[in-house]
Amino acid sequence: MTMWSREDGDGVAVLTYRNPPRNFLTFAALEELDAELARLENTPGIGVVVLTSGVPGYFVAHADLDELAELSRGPVPRAKIWYTAMRRIERIPQPVIAAIDGQAWGGGLELSLACTLRWASSAAHFSLLETALGIIPGAGGTQRLARLIGPGRAADIVLSGDVLTADQARTSGIVERVLPAPGFQPEALRLARHMASRPAAALAAAKRALVEGSRLPLTEGLRLEAALFAERLASSESATLQQEARRRYAEAADGDHITFGGRP
């Protein structure tokens, strides 16, 4: 890869984007990301994927403006990669975490919205600025944001184009965690490794239930959850873990609190 680097360890694959000076997101970068995610789909031992940046001050500034200008002149077949790569993020078995330290506007925010989780540093800031350019979000921003935080709050963010601080993004529901800017990436990686300590098959089943189920009517979503629950319950891995849990409860004194896998 030329713009994305990958580092695996402790069940986590970290994909780091470097396209200085501002980490604009290009067709070529999305094609590289899509190819790397396709490889990760079938990589044993990887339970969690983290997307992050190697350019200080930026996650992804936004889409490349020269490529937007190209799109304005007519259809560009390569532009379909925006849809393909975002859907790949949603569909691969592993939960994907956007670790955001700096600017995530436009396509950068849209990239993070396709991820399972968004963890931000206190220095991160967010915007869907497209209305200021006379356009609208075109890589899932209106659809994913409305499903994530509700149509009213999404409309306020999309129509105003305002910039949100990390704390404002957390309050609105865009990000799930805000971590201190100093030491952000090591701490985000530590939390990702804690998540990856869970069985990868269970993480994959939970992600599928959450992502697919959220797009289904409740009754169908509950059926999907029940099917995935039954599948995991019948697995030999789950049987072993349940047996260990029963042993620990049997050995514990009354009132003892039993934890599984420790706390992050």
N, C-alpha and C positions, 0 to 999 in steps of 0.2 A: 504494500500500500504506500501511497505517496502523501496523502493528507491525514490518514488515520493510522495510528499505531496501536498495537494490541499487546497487553501484558496479562498473563494468566497466573493465578495463585490463590490457594485456599478456597477453591470453588467459585472464584469470581474472575470474569473476563472484563478488563478495563479497556475501553476503546477511547483513545484520546485524539481529539481533532486539532490539527494545526494548519491553519491557512492565514498566516499573518498578512497584513497587520491587524485586521478586525474580524477574522474568522467568518467572512461571508460564506454562506452555504451555496454551493454550486451543484450543477447537474453531475459533474464528475465526482464530487465528494459524496453525493448521495448514491451514485452507482458503486463506489468503493464500499460505503457503509452497508448497502444492501448485500453485496457479495460476501462481506465478512460476517454479517448476521446469518446468511444462508449456511456458511460453514459452521457457525456456532450452534445451529439447530441440532446438529448431530454430533456435537463434541461431548464425549462422556466426561463427567467430573466437573462440569461447569453448571452451577445452579443459578447464578445471578450474573447479569450483564450491567455494567456501568458505562454510561456515555459522559464524557467530560472534555475539558478543553486544556490545551497546552499553551494557549495565548493569554497572558495575564489581562484581566479586565473584561474578558469576553467568554461567554459560552458559545453562542453564535449571534453576531450582531443582527443579522437578518439575511434574507436572500440576496444573491449577487444582483446589483442593480443593472448591470450590463445585460444579464440574462433576462431580467424583467423587460428591458427595452426590446430585446429580441422577440420575446413572446408577444409584445404589443404589435409587432409587424405581421403576425400570422402564426399558425400552429407550428410548434416545435416538437417533433416526436419524442425527443429525449426528456421533455418536461414530464412525461408520465412517471418518471422515476420518483417524483415527489410523492405520488400516490403509492407506488410500489414499495418504496422504502418505509414509509410510515406504516403501511399495513404489515410489513414484515416485522417491524418492532412489536406490533400488537399480537402477531400470530406465533412468533417463536415461543417455544415452551418456557424459556427462562423469563422471570420478571426482569424488566429493564428499568434501571434507575437513571434519571437525568440528574447529574451532580453539577449544579449551576453556580458558578462563581463569577459574577459580572453581568454583562449585558446579554439579555435574551429577548430580543424584539422580533416582531414579524415571524419570518420562517424559523428563527431560533426558538421562539415560544411555541410555535406549531410543532416543531420537532419534539420538544419536551412533552407536549400534550399527548403525543402518541405513546409515550413511555408509561409504564405501570405506576411509577412513583416519580416525584420531583422533590429533590432535596436541594435547598438553596443556602448559600452563604449569606451573612448579613449584608454583604456588599452587592448582592445580586439585584437586578432591576428588570422589569418586565413591561412589555407593551405590544399590543397589536395596533401598529401605527398606520395600517394601510389606508384608512380613510383620508389621512393627511396627504397621501399620494394620489388621491382620486380613484382608488380601487378598494377592494375588500380582501380580507384574508382568503387565500386560495388553496391552502394546503391543509385544510381540515380545521382551521381555527374557529370558524363560526359553529361548526358541528360538534367538535370534541369539547370545546370550552363550555358550550351550553349544556352538554350532557354531564360535564364534570361539576359545574358550580350552579347550574340552573339558568334558564333563559333570561331572566331579568338582570342578574349580575353580569352575565356574559354580554348582553346588549349594552350595558353601561360601559364596559371595557372596550368593546369593538367600536361603538359609535363615537365615543370620546377620543379614543386613541391615546388616552392618558398613560403616563409611566407610573408603574406601581413599584414601591419598595418591596423588599423581601417580606417585611412584616405585613404589609398590605396584601401581598399575594397569599400569605398564609391565612390571614383573616378571611379573605374571599374564598379560600379553598383551592387555589391553584397549586400551591406547594404544601407538602405534608410536614416538612421539618425545615427550620431555619437554624443553622449552626454558625458559630463565630467564624468570621473571615480568617483570622489567624489559625492556621492548622486545619482549614476546612477539608482539603482533599484527604489527608490521612484519616481524619475522623469519619468522613463519609465512607471511606474504604473499610474502616473498622466495622462500621454498622452493616455494610454490605456483606462482609465476611461472616458476621454473626447470622445474618439471614441465610447465607449460603450453607451454614452448618446444619440447617434443616434438610431432610431428604429431598433431593432434587425432584423426584417424581411427585411428591406432595406439593412442592412449590409450583410445579407446572400445572397440576390439577387445580390448585387454588386460583392461579392466574387465569386459567381458562374459564372457571366458574365466574370469576369477577368480571372479566372483560366480555366474554360472550354473553353471559347472563344479563349484563347491564343493557344489552341491545335487544333483549327478548321480553315479551310479556311475562308478568310475574309467574304465571302457572308454568310456562315453558322453562323459565329460568330455574324454578324449583325442581323440575324434572331433570334438568341438566346437572344441578348440584347433587341430587340424589343418586344419579348414575355415576358421577365421579366419586362420590363418597363411597358407594358400594364397591367400586373398582379398587380404590385404595384400601378399603377395609379388608378385602379378600387377598391382598398382596402378602407375600411372605415377609417383606420388610416391615409392614405394619404389625403383623402378628408378633414378630420379634420385639419390636419397640413396646407393644402393649404388654407383653410378658414381662419385660424389664420394669415397666411402670407398676405392674401389679406386685412385683417383688419388692420394689422400693416402698410402696405403701404398706406392705405386710411387715417390713422391717422397721418402719418409722414409729416413733412413740406417738401417743395421742397428742394432738395439737401441733405436731411438726408440720411445717409447710414444705411441700415437695415442689421443686422446680425442674424444668426440663430444658436443658441446653443453656442455662444461665440467662442473665439479662444483658441487653446491649449496653 
